[in-house]
Amino acid sequence: MARNGPAEGGTRNGRNGRLLRRKRRTDVAMSGTLQILCDFVWVSTTLALVAFSLGLILGELKIVNVAQGDLMMVGAYSMYVLRDLPFAIALVLTFAFGLALGLALERGVLRWVYDKGFMTTLLASWGVGMTLEQAVAAIFTVSQKGLDPPLDGQLVVGAFAYPAYRIAVSVGVVVLLAALLLLVYRTSLGLRLRASIDNVEMAALMGVSPQRTFALVFAVAAALAVLAGALVAPTLAITPTMGLAYLAPSFFAVMIARQGSLAGPIVGAVAVELVFTLLQAYLNVTLAESVLFGLLALFIAVKPQGVSWSWSKARKETQ
């Protein structure tokens, strides 16, 4: 009987080695792709929640609330204070605190400057943000705080693993945003809100109280920002300035949408994060952020009215 010689055995071993190396390269490429995709979804959803809350305030109150990032920070610190409670209970209490804080800020500060012009409202919201930052720094110091995620598991696909908490939060935020859009576009409450955004004087003649609407919108928007901070708290270092990283991208996400659109900031947030993800494939993070903000500023300068993310409206505009 013929036996395999040393040359044939070496050939088989070499072939097996090449197949193994090819499989490893494939696994590494697949893991890298899934990592980028999951990170994109995670950041996009949390950014979309902040952008939606900022768009609510800009659309209804016609002010740029630069304290929105600081409200996120308040949500993170609230979860830190309530860390000994079950996560769901702490989340509900944090959201309720965000509603109360938003209502207090609107009634106590912003309602007095609505008619004072853009610069006055901008400075007022900046002052609110600085007050929140300094108060938190005085209470908790500027040292980093941290939280353990309530879910310890991971989603495993081959050699790829991703935290289950981030996936659960991403799905939850998508459901929340879908529910909010249904509320805005499919209910009588949403109809009154959109009427007030389009023409506050006409809405007032129809029986919609502008002052109550302003207070409700700001309270809900503040609570959503606080909720966003609470959700990202277990994944980031908690500091008094942590919310600033979300402020500029969410602002641009709102600005590239059509003015008054409530769905636009959500799509804008996804677009901003998509461009940033593509830039990161070729540039380091710092340079990618610089190029991103430069491109967004140029886009807004060229198309200051923003983009209509409605296909039917966009088609009419091109005809």
GUNU-636654 format. One line per field, with one value per residue (C-alpha): residue number from 0; x, y, z. Coordinates in steps of 0.2 Angstrom, whole numbers, plus 2048, in hexadecimal, padded with zeros to 3 digits. Layout:
N
titi	[NUM;...]
c1	[X;...]
c2	[Y;...]
c3	[Z;...]
//
This chain:
319
titi	[0;1;2;3;4;5;6;7;8;9;10;11;12;13;14;15;16;17;18;19;20;21;22;23;24;25;26;27;28;29;30;31;32;33;34;35;36;37;38;39;40;41;42;43;44;45;46;47;48;49;50;51;52;53;54;55;56;57;58;59;60;61;62;63;64;65;66;67;68;69;70;71;72;73;74;75;76;77;78;79;80;81;82;83;84;85;86;87;88;89;90;91;92;93;94;95;96;97;98;99;100;101;102;103;104;105;106;107;108;109;110;111;112;113;114;115;116;117;118;119;120;121;122;123;124;125;126;127;128;129;130;131;132;133;134;135;136;137;138;139;140;141;142;143;144;145;146;147;148;149;150;151;152;153;154;155;156;157;158;159;160;161;162;163;164;165;166;167;168;169;170;171;172;173;174;175;176;177;178;179;180;181;182;183;184;185;186;187;188;189;190;191;192;193;194;195;196;197;198;199;200;201;202;203;204;205;206;207;208;209;210;211;212;213;214;215;216;217;218;219;220;221;222;223;224;225;226;227;228;229;230;231;232;233;234;235;236;237;238;239;240;241;242;243;244;245;246;247;248;249;250;251;252;253;254;255;256;257;258;259;260;261;262;263;264;265;266;267;268;269;270;271;272;273;274;275;276;277;278;279;280;281;282;283;284;285;286;287;288;289;290;291;292;293;294;295;296;297;298;299;300;301;302;303;304;305;306;307;308;309;310;311;312;313;314;315;316;317;318]
c1	[800;806;80B;80A;81C;823;820;80D;80B;814;808;7F9;7FF;803;7F2;7EA;7F5;7EF;7DD;7DF;7E7;7DA;7CC;7D4;7D5;7C3;7BE;7C8;7C0;7AF;7B2;7B8;7A9;79D;7A6;7A5;792;78D;797;78E;77D;781;787;77A;76C;772;776;765;75D;767;764;751;750;75A;750;740;746;74D;73D;731;73A;745;754;765;766;779;775;76F;77F;780;76F;776;783;776;76E;77E;782;770;773;783;77A;76C;778;773;761;75C;760;74F;749;758;754;742;746;754;747;73B;749;74D;73B;73B;74B;746;736;73F;74C;73F;733;742;74E;749;738;73E;74A;740;73C;74E;756;761;771;768;760;770;779;76B;76D;780;77E;773;77F;78E;784;780;792;799;78C;78F;7A2;7A0;796;79F;7B0;7B7;7BE;7B6;7A8;7A2;794;793;787;777;77A;78A;788;78E;788;794;795;7A4;7B3;7A9;7A2;798;791;77F;77B;77F;774;765;767;768;758;74F;754;74E;73D;73C;73F;733;726;729;728;717;712;717;710;701;6F8;6EE;6FC;709;6FE;6FD;70F;713;707;70F;720;71A;711;70F;703;6F7;6F8;6F4;6E4;6E0;6E1;6F2;6FB;70C;713;70D;713;724;725;720;72C;73B;737;736;745;74F;749;74E;760;761;75B;769;776;76F;770;781;788;78D;797;7A1;7AB;79F;7A6;79F;7A3;79E;78F;799;79E;78C;788;790;78B;779;779;77F;772;764;76B;76D;75A;74C;747;739;73B;73A;73F;74D;759;758;75D;76A;772;774;77B;788;78E;78F;79A;7A5;7A6;7AC;7B9;7BF;7C4;7D1;7D5;7D8;7CA;7D0;7D3;7C2;7B9;7C1;7BD;7AB;7A7;7AF;7A4;794;798;79A;78A;780;788;783;772;76C;75A;75F;75A;748;74A;739;73A;72A;72F;741;73A;72F;73E;748;73A]
c2	[800;811;81D;830;836;845;851;84D;84F;85F;865;861;869;879;879;877;885;891;88D;890;8A1;8A5;8A1;8AB;8BA;8B8;8B7;8C7;8D0;8CB;8CF;8E1;8E3;8DE;8E9;8F8;8F5;8F2;902;90C;906;909;91B;91F;91A;924;933;932;933;943;94A;947;950;95E;95F;960;970;978;974;97A;987;98D;98D;984;97B;979;972;962;959;95E;957;946;948;94A;93A;930;937;934;921;922;928;91B;90D;902;902;8F5;8FD;8FE;907;913;916;91B;926;92F;932;939;944;94A;94F;959;961;966;96D;977;97E;983;98C;993;999;997;99D;9AE;9AF;9A8;9B9;9C1;9BB;9AC;9B2;9B4;9A3;99B;9A3;99E;98C;98D;994;986;979;981;981;96F;96B;975;96E;95C;95F;967;958;94A;952;950;93F;931;926;916;90A;8F8;8F3;8EA;8DD;8D3;8C8;8CA;8C6;8B9;8B6;8AB;8B4;8C4;8CA;8DA;8E0;8DA;8EB;8F5;8EB;8EB;8FE;901;8F6;8FF;911;90C;906;916;922;918;91A;92D;92F;926;932;941;93C;931;939;949;94E;94C;956;965;964;965;973;97C;97A;97F;98F;992;9A1;996;988;994;999;987;985;97F;988;98D;98E;97D;976;97E;977;966;965;96B;95F;950;955;957;947;93E;946;940;92F;92E;932;925;917;91B;91D;90B;90C;91C;925;930;942;953;956;946;94D;959;94B;948;95B;95F;950;951;963;960;951;95E;96B;960;95C;967;974;96E;95C;950;940;949;94A;937;934;942;93A;92A;933;93C;92C;924;931;930;91D;91F;92C;921;914;91F;92C;92C;931;943;947;93E;949;959;954;94E;95F;968;95F;962;974;975;96C;977;986;980;979;983;97E;96C;95C;955;943;93F;937;93E;950;94E;948;957;962;95B;95D]
c3	[800;7FC;80A;80A;809;813;804;803;816;815;807;811;820;816;80E;81F;826;818;81A;82D;82A;81D;82A;837;82B;827;839;83D;82E;833;845;840;835;842;84F;844;840;852;858;84A;850;862;860;853;85E;86D;862;85A;86B;870;85F;860;871;86A;85A;865;86E;85F;855;862;86C;85E;86A;869;87A;87C;88E;886;888;89A;89C;896;8A3;8B1;8AB;8AD;8BE;8C3;8BF;8C9;8D8;8D6;8D2;8E1;8DA;8CD;8BC;8B5;8C5;8C4;8B2;8B5;8C4;8B9;8AB;8B8;8BF;8AD;8AA;8BB;8B7;8A5;8AC;8B9;8AC;8A0;8AD;8B7;8A9;897;897;89B;88C;87D;876;87A;86A;865;86E;87F;87E;879;888;893;88E;88F;8A1;8A6;89F;8A8;8B8;8B7;8B3;8C1;8CD;8C9;8CA;8DB;8E2;8DA;8D5;8C3;8C6;8BB;8C1;8BA;8BA;8B6;8A8;8AE;8A0;8A1;892;880;86F;867;855;851;857;85A;86A;86E;87F;881;88A;87B;870;87C;87E;86B;868;876;86F;85E;865;870;861;856;864;865;852;853;861;857;846;84A;85A;85D;86A;85C;850;85D;860;84D;84B;859;850;83F;846;858;856;84B;858;866;85C;85B;86E;870;87F;879;88B;890;880;882;894;88F;880;88A;898;88D;883;892;899;889;88A;89C;897;88A;896;8A2;894;88F;8A1;8A3;893;896;8A3;8AD;8AE;8AF;89D;895;88C;882;876;871;86F;85F;855;85B;856;845;843;847;83B;82C;82E;827;834;83F;83A;849;83F;836;845;847;835;837;846;83C;82D;838;840;82F;828;838;837;825;829;838;82B;824;831;844;850;852;840;83B;847;840;82E;833;83B;82D;820;82A;82C;819;816;821;819;808;80D;81C;81A;81E;815;814;819;812;801;7FA;7FF;7F9;7E8;7E6;7EA;7DC;7CF]
//
